[in-house]
């Protein structure tokens, strides 16, 4: 069966040769995520709305080693929602149930001293501040393009080019050429632990800005554990379709302290907003970011991107390993808007992760959102609580 599958995949890619031995590895994952949310649309009347969804994602992973540093990867994916109110009680197409090719690329391990991947692939630059695979989303994110990585030992030079077809706007659609250049290095050359990265991201259309980004994250050893500092800054620019300019900015200052059984992080980050006094777009565009990773699940409720008010987030994150295979996390966010400096709200997150076996893990979380009217899309004082239970199975 494996030989037949290998021959089939080789035929599809056109890269197989009879003279080379072909190795095929088959794996996959199944992720079931149950989300339950409750919000008060009218805090005065205390009218609660509850909503629940079960999101299912299944992926098959085919890795085909063709020899001489050449391999092929295919990852077909099903992503859908259970329990929708359809005629047969099955998943609803309106919730995005679909079968698609999540990844399909050819990899050259040593092409002129570099690793090259050509095709549809997950892409994460650095810590994913502006481009990441968005794995928390049910479908995730993959991009069609060419990724080149040159490893110098002291760091990696990464170049990525992508062609993104946008058919959502019909006849007025605009296809996008995305180009990104990233240098991701370690601090050993400076006699320190930790890492740093420098990135430049550009689009060939005027609906998104160019983005210049830098992160410096040194790590020091102390008697209390490892102390890590983090400084990030980003500036956006370029011309819009109306002739005005992009002028968004971002920065983060934070510190981490941790040992094997616990960790703590405190920080402050700023996302610029737009006060509307000029035609320039002053609000930051996060591009393909991992919003939940940085702002917590509060970004699921906020209108910062839509309202262009920006955000000032002061946060504390704590993690513990009370018993083997278990990790407990607590996060607190105090958020203000950039425009008007209104107090937008607070958020407290409680999470527990448990690694049952090497291939089976569970995750649970409760996210308590306590916003005011400037924090919500509907401009209504509202309180929100979301709960999550997720099971991951890999094989």
N, C-alpha and C positions, 0 to 999 in steps of 0.2 A: 504493500500500500504506500509506504514511504517512497519507494523507488518510482512508482507511478506518479505520485504527487510531485516529486522532484522533477521528473521529466516534463510534466505538465507546466510547472512554474518556469522551467528553463525555456520551454517553447514559447510561453507567453512573453518572456523578457527578451528572447532572442540572444541570450548571453551564454547559453550552454554549449559545451564542447564535449565530444566523446572522449577526448584524451584526458580530461581532468575529472577527478573524483568530486562528487557533489554531496555535500552534507546538508540535511534538512532538519531543522529544529522546529517543533510545533508547540506552542504554548497559548496562553490566553488569560483572560480575567473576566470575572463577573462581579459587578458592583450593584448592590441594591441599597438605595438611599430613601429612607422614609422621613419626610419633612412635615411638621405640623406647625401652623402659625395661628396666632390669635392677636387681633388688633382692635383698639377702640377707635371707631371712626368719629365718635362724638364723646369726648371724655366726660362732659358734664352729664349727659344722659347715661353714660356707662353702657353703651350698646356695643357688645362684643361680636366680632365676626371671626369665625374659625375656618380654617382651610387645611386640608391635608392632601399630600401627594406621595406616591411611591414611584421613584425614578429608577429605572432599570437600564444598566449599560452592560453590554456583553461584547468582548473583543476576542478575536482569534488572531494569533501572531505567528506568522510564517517567516522564519529566517533561513535563507538559502545561501550557503557558502559555496561559491563557484570556484574557489581556489585563487591563488596568486593575488590575494588581497581584495578580491572582488566579491561582494555579497549583495543580496537582494532581500528586501523586507516588505511584506504585505500585512496590513492590519485592517481587515474588514470589521465593521462595527454596527451593532444595533443599539439604538438609544430611543427610549420611549417612556411613556407614563402609564402606570396601571391605575385602574379603578375609576376611569372617567365615565361620565353618565351618557354612554352611547347605547344604542339599541340592545347590544349584547353584553354590556358591562365590560367591554374591552378597552384597550388604549385608544385615545382619541388622536386623530391626525393633527388636530389643531394644537395639540401639546407637543408636536415635534417628533412623533414616532417615525423612525426612519432607519433604513439600512444604507450604509454608505462605506466608502473606502477611506478610512481615517488616515492611513499611511500607505504609501507605495513608492519606494525609492530604491535606487541603486547606490551602493557605497563602494568607493575606491579607497582602500585603507592607506595606501602609500603612492599617491599620484604626484610626482615631482616634489616629494617631501611633505605633502599635505594629505589630509583626509578630506574627501569630497563626497557629498551626498546630493544626488540629483533626483527630484521628484517631490511628492507630497510627504511632508514630515512635520513632526512637532519641533518647535523652535522656542528656546528660552535663552534670552541674553542675560547673563549674570544672575542676579536675584529676581529677575522678572519684573522690574519696576515699570517697564514700558512695553516689552514684548515677552510673552510667556505662553505656555501651552493651555492655560486656563483650565486646568484639570478638574477644578471643583465643579465647573459646569458639566452638565450631563453628557454633552457631545464632545467637550474638550475643544481644542483649537489646533488645526494643522494648516500649513501654508504650502503652496506649490512654488518651488524655487530651487535654487542651488546654494548649498551651504559649504563653505570652504574653511577648514581649520588648520592652522599652522602652529604646531607646538614647539616652542623654543626651550622648554624646560623651566625658564623663569616665568613663562606666561603663554597665553594663547592669543593669536590673532585670528579673529573670526570675521568672515565676510558673508553676507547673505543677500541674495537678490530674489525677488518674488514677483510673479505676475498674478494679480488678484482680479478675477472677473466678477463684476457686480451686475447681476441681472435683476436686482430687486426694484430698480427704477424704470424698467421697461425700455422704451426708446430713448430715454434721457440718461441711461446708465453711463457711467464712466469707469472704464477699467483702470486699475492702479498698478503702477510699477513701484514696488517697495525696495529700497536699498538700505542696508545697515552694515556698519563697520564697528567692531568691538575689540578692544584689547582687555583681556582679563589676566591679571598678573598676581603673583603672591609677594608678600612683604619680606621674603627672605633676603632679597637683594639689598634691603635696607637694615638687615639684622633684626627683623621683627617677625612675629607671626601674623597671620591674617591675610587679607587679600585686598585688591583694588580693581576697578574697572573704569574704562573710558569708552563712551559710545557716541555714535552719530547715526541718526535715523532720518531718512528722507523719503518723501513721496513725490511722484511726478505730477500729481494733481493738486489743485488749490483748496481742496476740502479738508486737508490735514496739514499741520505745520511740520517743518523740520525740527528735530529735537537733538540737542547736545546735552550729554549727561556724564557726570563723573561721580564715583563712589570711592571712598577711602575707609578701610575697616581694619585697623591694626589690632592685634591681640597681645596682651601682656600676661605673664605669669605672676600671681601674687599669693600671699599666704592664705587668702580666703577663696582662692580658685582663679580661673581664667577671667581676666577683665578684657572685654572687647569694646572698642569705641567705633562709632559709625558716623560718617559725614557724607551726605549726598546733596547734589545740586543739579538742577536741570533748567535749561532755558530753551524756549521755543520761538520760532520765527518763520518768516516766509510771507507771501502775499496771498490774500483770499481771492475768491472769484469776483468780488465787488471792488477790488483795488485797495482795500485796507490791509493791515498787517496783523500777523499773529504776534502776541507778546506775553505768553504765559510763562510762569516760573514755578519752581518747586524746590524745597529743601527739607532735609531731615538731619536732626542731631540726636543721637541716642547712645546709650551705654548698656552693656550686658555684663553680668557677673554670674558665674556658674561653676558647679562641681558635677560629679557624676550623678548625684541623686537629686539635684535641684538647679534651677536657673532663674534669674530675674533680669528684666529689661525695663528701662524707663527712657522715654523719648518724647520728642516734639517734632511734628512735621507740618509743613505749610503747602497748600495748594492754592494758587492764585485764583481770584474771581474776577468778574467783569462788572464794573460799576455803570457801564452804559453811557459814560460821559463823552466817549469818542467812538469812532467807527472801528477802531482796532479791537481785535479779539484778545482780551487780556486774561481770560480764564484758561487754565491748563487743560490740555487734552491728554488723557492718560493712555491713549492708543489701545494696545492689546495687553492691558495690565492684569495683575492678579489682585483685584480690589479687596476681596475678603481677607487676603493674606496681610494687607497693610492697615486697612481701616476697620477690620472686623466685619461681621455681617451687617453692621450698621449701614454700610454703603448700599446694601440691598434696598433699604428704605429711603435713603437720602435723595435729595434733589440737587446735589452739588453740581453734577455734570449738566443736568437739564436746565436748572435755574442759573447756572454759571456764577454762583455765589462764592465758590471756593470753600476751603476748609482749613481750620487750625486745630490740629488734633494733638492733645497731650495724653499720653497713655502709659500704662504700667502693665507688664506681662509677667506672670509667674508660672513656673512649671515644676512639677515634683514627680519623683518615681518612688511611690510609697512601698510598692512590692514589685517583684520581678514581672516583667512583660507589661507593666501598667504605667501609663503616663497621665498625670492630671494637670490641667491648665486652667488659669484664671486670667482674664484680661479686663482692664477698665479703660474706657475712652471718655474723655471730656472734650467736646467739640464745639467750636465757634465757627461762624461763617467769616470769610475774609471781608466781604462787603458789608459794612455796617457793624462788624464785630458783634453780631447778635449771638447769644448763647443758643446753640443749635440743639444740644442735647447730650445725654450720657448713654453709655452702653456698658453692660457687664456680661461677659461670656464665661461659661463654665464648660469644660470639655474633659472627656476621659477617653483614652485610647488603650486598647488591650490587644496584644499580639498573641492569639491563641496557639497558633503553630507558625511555622515559617511561611506558609502560604495562605493562612486564614487570619484575618484581623477584624476587629470591631471598633467603631468610633461612635461616641454619643456626645451631644452638646445641647446646652440651653443658652439662648442668646436673648438677653433682656434689653430692649430698646426703650429709652425714656426721653423722647424728643419733644421740642416745642414746635410751633407752627412753621418756623423757618426751616425746620429739619425735614419736613415731609413734602412729598410731591403735591399733596392736596391742600397745603397751607392750613391744616387743621391740627390743633393739639391732639396728639395721639400717642398711645402707648402700645408697643408691640413686643410680643414674645414668640420666639421660634424655637422649636425643638427638632433635633436630628438624631437618627440612629442609622448608621451605615455599616454594611458588611461587605468586605472585600475578600474574594476568593481568587487565588492565582494558581495556575497549573503549568 
